[in-house]
Amino acid sequence: MAQLSCKNLSLGYGEKVLVENLNFEVNARDYLCIVGENGTGKSTLIKTLLHLQQPLKGEIEVGDGIKPTEIGYLPQQTVVQKDFPASVREIVLSGCQARAGWRPFYNKEERLLAARNMARMDITQLGKRCYRELSGGQQQRVLLARALCATQKMLLLDEPVTGLDPKATSDMYRLIADLNRNDGISIIMISHDIEEAIQYATHILHIDKKVFFGTKQEYLSSSIGKQYLAAQGAEE
């Protein structure tokens, strides 16, 4: 059974429809890259998958033992988030809030989980540092460690490399790919950095005037994929 299935999904705000009849599924260990032009509904889809807003039509189902609270989320960073005055360790620990429930403190297991994920992201030495003093690449590692405290099954990432320099961008993509291949975490990621992003993907969801869902190989061979890749190359 698929971890996540979307059936005849229509997305938008109020009476404005961004995309209609969206159908796709994500299985364990899949790496789904969501691509398309700005304003076509990609971030709206992520918010809908996280139940931050309701679909206009259709159904979202989770299965294979996964719960809605077991989906980690790495959002686009805002200026306010980048200037957040908390320590790295505090931010990573906050990813355990769903586990802690109404408890006003984190238990030993949650603290150990945060420590493991900080080590996984190679940021243990930054634990006492203020988040806003870090570089963009370091901040994204902190937020990824935080997301991992919420899940060991599925990560949703919305433009995780925006604003990063080329080296930090490559490092972030490799970290995400490693979580997918070695830890078995399913990935759903929005990216405009099409050439580098899709090299790690197993599946592509293209949202635009025409919608495509299939394997990476199928996408690269499709007219939609060829036209989009050619357009992106021309823009560069």
C-alpha positions as CSV (number, residue, x, y, z in Angstrom):
1,M,0.0,0.0,0.0
2,A,1.2,3.5,-0.8
3,Q,2.4,5.8,2.0
4,L,0.5,8.7,0.4
5,S,-2.1,8.8,-2.3
6,C,-3.8,11.8,-3.9
7,K,-7.0,11.1,-5.9
8,N,-8.7,13.6,-8.2
9,L,-7.3,16.5,-6.1
10,S,-8.2,20.1,-6.9
11,L,-6.3,22.8,-5.2
12,G,-6.7,26.6,-4.8
13,Y,-8.0,29.4,-2.7
14,G,-11.6,30.3,-2.4
15,E,-13.0,30.3,-6.0
16,K,-9.5,30.4,-7.6
17,V,-8.5,26.9,-8.8
18,L,-4.8,26.3,-9.4
19,V,-4.8,22.7,-10.4
20,E,-7.5,20.1,-11.0
21,N,-7.8,16.3,-11.0
22,L,-4.3,15.7,-9.5
23,N,-3.5,12.0,-9.1
24,F,-0.3,10.5,-7.8
25,E,1.1,8.3,-5.1
26,V,4.3,8.0,-3.0
27,N,5.6,4.6,-1.9
28,A,8.2,3.8,0.7
29,R,11.7,5.0,-0.4
30,D,10.4,7.1,-3.3
31,Y,12.0,10.4,-4.1
32,L,9.4,12.6,-5.7
33,C,10.5,15.9,-7.2
34,I,7.7,18.5,-7.8
35,V,8.5,20.9,-10.6
36,G,6.7,23.6,-12.6
37,E,6.4,27.3,-13.1
38,N,5.7,29.7,-10.2
39,G,2.1,30.1,-9.2
40,T,0.9,26.7,-10.5
41,G,0.1,25.3,-7.0
42,K,3.2,23.5,-5.9
43,S,3.5,25.1,-2.4
44,T,-0.3,24.9,-2.1
45,L,0.0,21.1,-2.6
46,I,2.5,20.8,0.1
47,K,0.3,22.8,2.5
48,T,-2.6,20.6,1.6
49,L,-0.6,17.4,2.2
50,L,0.2,18.8,5.6
51,H,-3.5,19.6,6.3
52,L,-2.6,23.3,6.6
53,Q,-5.4,23.9,4.2
54,Q,-8.2,21.9,2.7
55,P,-8.4,20.7,-0.9
56,L,-11.2,22.1,-3.1
57,K,-12.0,18.5,-4.2
58,G,-10.6,15.0,-4.0
59,E,-9.0,12.9,-1.4
60,I,-5.6,12.5,0.4
61,E,-5.0,9.1,1.9
62,V,-2.0,7.9,4.0
63,G,-1.2,4.3,4.5
64,D,1.6,1.7,5.0
65,G,1.6,2.4,8.7
66,I,2.4,6.1,8.3
67,K,0.5,8.7,10.3
68,P,-0.1,12.4,9.4
69,T,2.0,13.4,12.4
70,E,4.9,11.3,11.1
71,I,5.6,13.6,8.1
72,G,8.5,15.9,8.6
73,Y,8.4,19.4,7.0
74,L,11.2,21.7,5.8
75,P,9.5,24.9,4.7
76,Q,10.8,27.8,2.6
77,Q,12.8,30.1,4.9
78,T,11.5,33.6,5.5
79,V,13.5,36.6,6.7
80,V,11.8,36.3,10.1
81,Q,12.8,32.6,10.4
82,K,16.4,33.3,9.5
83,D,16.6,35.8,12.4
84,F,15.0,33.5,15.0
85,P,16.8,34.1,18.4
86,A,17.0,30.6,19.7
87,S,19.8,28.1,20.1
88,V,20.4,25.4,17.5
89,R,19.7,22.7,20.1
90,E,16.4,24.3,21.1
91,I,15.2,24.5,17.4
92,V,16.1,20.9,16.7
93,L,14.4,19.7,19.9
94,S,11.2,21.6,18.9
95,G,10.8,19.0,16.1
96,C,9.8,16.6,18.9
97,Q,6.7,18.6,19.9
98,A,4.3,16.2,18.2
99,R,5.9,13.3,20.3
100,A,5.8,15.3,23.5
101,G,2.1,16.2,23.2
102,W,0.9,18.3,26.1
103,R,4.1,17.6,28.2
104,P,5.8,20.9,29.1
105,F,9.3,19.2,28.7
106,Y,11.2,16.8,26.5
107,N,12.0,13.4,27.9
108,K,15.3,11.5,27.6
109,E,14.3,9.7,24.5
110,E,13.5,12.9,22.7
111,R,16.7,14.6,23.8
112,L,18.7,11.6,22.5
113,L,16.8,11.7,19.2
114,A,17.6,15.4,18.8
115,A,21.3,14.7,19.6
116,R,21.4,11.9,17.0
117,N,19.9,14.0,14.3
118,M,22.3,16.9,15.1
119,A,25.2,14.4,14.7
120,R,23.6,13.1,11.5
121,M,23.6,16.7,10.1
122,D,27.1,17.4,11.4
123,I,25.9,20.3,13.6
124,T,26.6,18.9,17.1
125,Q,29.3,21.5,17.6
126,L,26.8,24.3,16.9
127,G,24.3,23.2,19.6
128,K,24.8,26.3,21.8
129,R,25.1,28.8,18.9
130,C,22.3,31.2,18.2
131,Y,20.5,30.1,15.0
132,R,20.5,33.6,13.5
133,E,24.3,33.7,13.6
134,L,24.7,30.7,11.3
135,S,25.3,30.6,7.6
136,G,22.4,29.7,5.2
137,G,23.7,26.2,4.7
138,Q,24.1,25.7,8.5
139,Q,20.6,27.0,9.1
140,Q,19.1,24.5,6.6
141,R,21.0,21.6,8.3
142,V,19.4,22.7,11.6
143,L,16.0,22.8,10.1
144,L,16.5,19.4,8.4
145,A,17.6,17.9,11.8
146,R,14.5,19.4,13.3
147,A,12.3,17.8,10.6
148,L,14.0,14.4,11.2
149,C,12.9,14.6,14.9
150,A,9.3,14.5,13.6
151,T,9.7,11.5,11.3
152,Q,11.7,8.5,10.1
153,K,9.4,7.8,7.2
154,M,8.6,10.9,5.0
155,L,10.0,14.4,4.5
156,L,8.3,17.2,2.7
157,L,10.7,20.0,1.5
158,D,9.7,23.3,-0.1
159,E,12.6,24.8,-2.0
160,P,15.3,23.6,0.5
161,V,18.2,25.2,-1.3
162,T,16.8,28.7,-1.9
163,G,19.5,31.4,-1.2
164,L,22.3,28.9,-0.7
165,D,25.7,29.1,-2.4
166,P,26.6,26.4,-4.9
167,K,28.6,24.3,-2.5
168,A,25.9,24.4,0.2
169,T,23.3,23.6,-2.4
170,S,25.2,20.5,-3.5
171,D,25.8,19.5,0.1
172,M,22.1,19.8,0.9
173,Y,21.0,17.7,-2.1
174,R,23.5,15.0,-1.2
175,L,22.2,15.0,2.4
176,I,18.6,14.6,1.3
177,A,19.6,11.8,-1.2
178,D,21.5,10.0,1.6
179,L,18.4,10.1,3.9
180,N,16.4,8.6,1.0
181,R,18.9,5.9,0.0
182,N,20.4,4.9,3.3
183,D,17.7,5.7,5.8
184,G,14.8,4.8,3.7
185,I,13.0,8.1,4.2
186,S,10.5,9.0,1.4
187,I,11.1,12.4,-0.1
188,I,8.6,14.9,-1.6
189,M,10.5,18.0,-2.7
190,I,9.7,21.2,-4.6
191,S,12.6,22.6,-6.5
192,H,13.3,25.0,-9.4
193,D,16.9,23.8,-9.6
194,I,15.7,21.2,-12.1
195,E,18.9,19.8,-13.4
196,E,20.6,19.1,-10.0
197,A,17.4,18.3,-8.1
198,I,16.0,15.6,-10.4
199,Q,19.3,13.7,-10.7
200,Y,18.4,12.1,-7.3
201,A,14.6,11.7,-8.0
202,T,12.9,8.4,-8.7
203,H,9.6,10.1,-9.7
204,I,8.5,13.5,-11.1
205,L,5.3,15.5,-10.6
206,H,5.1,18.3,-13.0
207,I,2.3,20.8,-12.2
208,D,1.4,23.4,-14.9
209,K,-1.2,23.8,-17.6
210,K,-0.6,20.1,-18.2
211,V,0.1,17.7,-15.3
212,F,2.6,14.9,-15.5
213,F,3.3,12.1,-12.9
214,G,5.6,9.2,-13.5
215,T,9.2,7.9,-13.1
216,K,12.1,10.2,-13.9
217,Q,12.9,8.2,-17.0
218,E,9.3,8.6,-18.3
219,Y,9.4,12.4,-17.6
220,L,12.8,12.9,-19.4
221,S,11.3,11.1,-22.4
222,S,8.0,13.0,-22.4
223,S,7.2,16.1,-24.4
224,I,6.4,18.0,-21.2
225,G,9.7,17.1,-19.6
226,K,11.7,17.9,-22.7
227,Q,10.0,21.3,-23.2
228,Y,10.4,22.3,-19.5
229,L,14.0,21.3,-19.4
230,A,14.8,23.2,-22.6
231,A,13.0,26.3,-21.3
232,Q,14.9,26.1,-18.0
233,G,18.2,25.8,-19.9
234,A,17.3,28.8,-22.1
235,E,16.6,30.9,-19.0
236,E,20.1,30.1,-17.6
